[in-house]
Amino acid sequence: MTPTIVNRKALHEYNILERYTAGIVLTGPEVKSLRMGAANLQDAFCAFKGPELYLYNMHIAPYEKRGYTPFDPRRPRKLLLHKEELKRLQGRLSQKGLTLIPLKLFFSERGYAKVEIALAQGKKLYDRRHAIQERESRREAERLLKRHRFAD
């Protein structure tokens, strides 16, 4: 089973508005590295270069048995979406405060590498603190509930 690479930081720092699944253009050694789970989406983002959408700053570790071909682990990688989706995203990105971020990278049932990208809006610091506070109180309530069940 091939691993799924997840960007956990994205859900913490952004409010997700819409999700899209896009194909990604890769070289052979990059695909082999991804199948081994050697990638990082932590600081990655998506941006338009002309009419095409690219994924920037995604790190894919070099495949050890790649031979002597040059390899840039952080090169921009083209994303594949339908024309209508690209036009819609370009229109939405013109709004202030919206950005495109990758959420996870996975392999489809047919074996193609796919990236789940999201149209997102950045959270403020106090929103993040509030989310952490809610999560902690929910965990505490669950702990107390479990403790109460075991006491009976």
Secondary structure as the mmCIF struct_conf table of DSSP 4:
data_model
#
loop_
_struct_conf.conf_type_id
_struct_conf.id
_struct_conf.beg_label_comp_id
_struct_conf.beg_label_asym_id
_struct_conf.beg_label_seq_id
_struct_conf.end_label_comp_id
_struct_conf.end_label_asym_id
_struct_conf.end_label_seq_id
STRN STRN1 ILE A 5 VAL A 6
HELX_RH_AL_P HELX_RH_AL_P1 ARG A 8 GLU A 13
STRN STRN2 TYR A 14 ILE A 24
HELX_RH_AL_P HELX_RH_AL_P2 GLY A 28 ARG A 35
TURN_TY1_P TURN_TY1_P1 MET A 36 GLY A 37
STRN STRN3 ALA A 39 ASN A 40
TURN_TY1_P TURN_TY1_P2 GLN A 42 ASP A 43
STRN STRN4 PHE A 45 LYS A 49
TURN_TY1_P TURN_TY1_P3 GLY A 50 PRO A 51
STRN STRN5 GLU A 52 TYR A 56
BEND BEND1 ASN A 57 ASN A 57
STRN STRN6 HIS A 59 ILE A 60
HELX_LH_PP_P HELX_LH_PP_P1 ALA A 61 TYR A 63
TURN_TY1_P TURN_TY1_P4 GLU A 64 LYS A 65
BEND BEND2 TYR A 68 TYR A 68
TURN_TY1_P TURN_TY1_P5 PRO A 73 ARG A 74
STRN STRN7 ARG A 77 LEU A 80
HELX_RH_AL_P HELX_RH_AL_P3 LYS A 83 LEU A 93
TURN_TY1_P TURN_TY1_P6 SER A 94 SER A 94
BEND BEND3 GLN A 95 GLN A 95
TURN_TY1_P TURN_TY1_P7 LYS A 96 GLY A 97
STRN STRN8 LEU A 98 PHE A 107
TURN_TY1_P TURN_TY1_P8 GLU A 109 ARG A 110
BEND BEND4 GLY A 111 GLY A 111
STRN STRN9 ALA A 113 GLY A 122
HELX_LH_PP_P HELX_LH_PP_P2 LYS A 123 LYS A 124
HELX_RH_AL_P HELX_RH_AL_P4 LEU A 125 ALA A 151
#
